Amino acid sequence: MSFWSKLRLGGAGSDAAVDTANAPADTKGGAEAYDHDAASLESADKQAGVQKVEAIALTWSRTSLWVAYAGILLMATSTSLEAQTTYLYSSYALSGFGHHSLLSTISIVTGVMYAVVKPPMAKVADVFGRFEAFAFAILLYVIGYIMLAASNSVESYAGAQVFYAAGATGLQILQQVFIADTTDLLNRALFSSLPDLPFLWTVWAGPEVGAAVLKNSTWRWGYGMWAIILPACSLPLLGALFYSMLKAKKKGLLSPITREVRQIGVRRFLVKTFWDLDVIGMLLFTAALCLLLIPLTLGAGAVGKWRNPSLIAMMVVGGVCLVAFPLFEMSRRLAPSPLLSFRLLRNRTVLAGTLIAVFYFMAFYQSIYPYFYSYLVVANNQSVVSAGRIVLVFSFTSTVSSIIISFIIKYTGHYKYFVIAGGLIYILGFGLMLRYRVEGSTRTQIVINQVLVGLGGGFLNVPAQLGVQSVVPHQDVAAATALFLTAISVGQAIGSAICGAIWTNNILAKLDMYLPEEVKVNATDIYASFTVASSYPIGTPAREAINRSYQETMRLMLISALVSAIPILFLTLLMENVDLKRQQVNVKGRVFGSSGAEADGRVAQEEQAAYETAVRRQSEAAIVVKA
């Protein structure tokens, strides 16, 4: 029996008990009351999507939950394999359009979309429901891949990437939100690792699949086939959600949306939806991140670009939007259903966990991506295959360690100790990188470093996300998860910008300084292509100058990465040491958990209470309409 099937299905208590029923132990083992604005949290009205998922949760059967999670694993396998194959096609596509130099620009735009889509997609899930949000994300994903397959210009290709990125990152956040909906805190870390599990096998199969597609077909089919595969793989999850939704409606726990439209009218329904979605807040948030991150990544990567008036204007407007966003969101009149509840940021655990995600990925993208591969091939003289495998060691190790640590969290009931340990190991790994990521180091020394940093990353990422989710009520779970995952993308963008600035402003200058006079004429070509750099024979003065330039620049990036990682240790100490075994779960209905003996009784009580609430609300709505 697999380790997933050894878990028992249990039930969850009501949200009313989340913040007051139990007090988590502090770091010294004593008890302390929650400081999460409990009264305001519990009195806040849940949005329609949250009410819907809670009603659906009351109708889950053990079989339907297993089918839904099988669908999550199948969908994750599809998206993971797709990610390991489609990156091969972009060079072929852009070369076919005669714009291979725009590869990095499109990558930057896609990365920004990954950052900005998560909170709006979580908002869609809270307003309309999880099933509807999944269907919307899959639709965007399919549209994106159809457009990619049919694109005939770099403009249409870039537009297709926007749709694809919105759908892909939407699925990422929705998978984590669904897992938070259907697991208790004790098992959540374990199940949060489920979407990453396919990486353990797709990372080795992906390049083979991509090469086979290019050999037997074209890059267009390489993109287009995923418009068929992903919807097919999503059917078990969508089917389980839809079936449970029908059961909830049949039991009177959900009312059709058409009933609400009839009661309040189409115009009032559209206005209500506009404010529920916080459309203005979405636009301000998206504009702020796009107009700040795109110039940051473009401007920091090239000398003199900061004098470009367009970049300066984008930064100024982005800064204005960034200031306007929180002011708008804090107004109950302008934002009755804010995109980001600022009570989250007043919670020290949520704030600390979010900042951990920022600094974690800032350090990662200054030390491993995107220049570590080039460094291995040039300065360390690794083969193309060997360098690729060394780079993948981090992701492989972090995935394995996160799964192992999730099991330990399940049986210990605590996450904070592992986040602290992860921070220490992560920082130690960067310190050792400064010592052993040098020209002449053996492959074993470099790999051990990658394993150590990956181990720290696995201890940090999933437990920190669990910590953020453990201190909020169900209404805020989607927003808290989106905040954490958005912080990851922001850290990635900042780290990439710093890394690009260090690389751009040092490599060419050092090549001009160290290259022999007769080779300096080729400095620009050596700088522009690592394959040109690696073509100079080992031991020649030119190659020694190239290696020295790479080595000194890499050292600067590692120092910057170490500085970025140090705040993580202090932030881990700020997170609450929640006792997950004592803390009530912040979901309703039947969930994966350890309290299966009382699950049926609790679910029956919650179902009756939900039915009575639904009937009361329908009666109140009817009275309002008549009036």
Phi, psi and omega in degrees: 000135181289165183290337176292318185284350176283344179284143179265153174274132180230195180234169181232149177282177182283161180295335184299338182266356190301310189266347188238342186291320183227151175248125180289154178286145175274185187293345179261002177096353179278175180255147177214151182284151176293144176238067186237028184052051188303318184297315181292326180293315185285333181277344180293138180287133175286143178282166189302319181295323178291317176301322182294315182291329177290324176293318178297321182298333179287345181253359179301137167254166178301319181296314184294326177293318177297320179296318180298318181286331172296322176295321177299315180295319179294317178295318179296323177297318180296310182292327179292314179294322178299316180296328181280350182250318190289339178296339178288333188277337187298320179297319180293318182295310182291327175296323177295330177273356182076025183224049181298333182293344180273006182303314182291325179297314179294324177298321179294314179299318178297318179297321178295320177299322177301326182283319190274341188279332189302306179299316176300322180292322175297323178295319176301318179296324181286329183274313186260330181127161184290317180301313181297320180293318177300314181298320179294316180296318179295321178298315178298318180300313181294316178301316180301315183285328174295317178295321178297316181294329184261357186295141180237006179209163180293331179293313179292327177295316179295319177297322178296323179297328178295313178297316180298313182297321178297317179292317183294313180288332174298317177296322180299310182291322182291326175299317179291324177294317178298318179297320177294328178291330193240018176224151171275169186298329184292329183254357189294320180300320181297314182283335176295338178279349184302315179296340179272346185301317181300339179302332184297335178244330182289334181298331179270330183275331186304306180301325178294318179295315180299317179296322180294320179296314180294329180286320187257350180213216180231170179296335180296316177290329177301323174280311189298329184295335180285342174291344177259317187293313184297311178303322179295319180289339182274352185300318179301316180293311180297321179295317180295318179295316182293319179297316179292328177294320177296320178297320180294321178293320180296326180276359179082013181275342179230141175252140180300148181296333179297329179295318179294321179298317180295323184289318186251353180089155184296316184298311181294328178294317180294320178296316179299317179296321178303313181284327177297320179284346183054056185300319180295318177298319177302314182295318179296316181295314181296315180297319181299310182291317181297313186284346175263316185284323180296311175297326180298315182285326180281315184290323182287346185265003182212138182294132174085352183290339181292347176275358179289121182301326181296316179295320179297316180297318178299317180297319181294310180297319177298320177296319178298315179296323180295323177286320183292328185301305181295326178297319178294316184292333182282347180275115179293334180283317181279328182229075180297333177233077189296148177299319180231113179287124183283354171291338175295315183286345174277351178271122188296326181291317178297315181295315180295316180297321179295317179292327175301316179299320180297307184291326178302311183278336171301312180295319181299314184279359171261348187240332187242314176245143000257002191261354181297320179301312180297320180299318181296318182291319186272295189284331182256358175058038175275152175289164180301315181293314181298316180298317179299319180291322179297318179298323182285347182301320181301307183297320180296314182294318181294324178294313180297314183293326178293324177292316180297315182293331177295322175297317181295319177299321180301322185266341177264331180081011180226148178240335190297320181302323184283328176295318178297313179299319179298319178298317179296314181295319181299312180295319178300320179300317179291324176298318179289331175301320179299330181275321190249348175272071181227160179300129181099350177293148179283161177299322180298316179299317180292318181295317179301320176299315179298320178297317182295314179294322177296323177297314177297321178296320178295325177289334186272309198295297183295314178299324178294319177296320177299317179300318179297319182286335189285345187248016180235153175285172186299325179303329186257003183298313181297317181294319180294318178296317178296321179298316180296313182290328175294322178300325177299313181293323178295317176300321178298314182295316181294315179299318179295321180294316179296315180299315180297322180294316179297315182296310185296320186273359182239317186302306184296320180296320180288325176297317178297332182280320190258336184294146173301151186304321183288346182256346184301334178297338180263009185302318181296319178294320178296319179295322187282339186218121178289338177289325174293318179300319183281353182281343179285133185300144177298137177093346178282155179304323180295314181293323178296322177293319179296313180299320179296320179297315178297316184294314181293323178291318178299322179298319178298319180294323179291323176297316178297319179296318179297317178298321179292330184278334185302318179301338181303318183300315180291325180292325179297329180289339181278343182286143180288146179268071184294131175275101186292337180284331180266334186284131175294145179286149182263049173219171175240165173082199182274129182223168170287120182192188185255005184249044186293335184297327183253008187298311185299319180295317180294317180299320179298317179295316180295322180297317179296318179295319179295321179296315180297320178296317180298317179296318180297318181294322178296319179295317180296320180295320180296321179295318180297318181296317179296322180294000000 
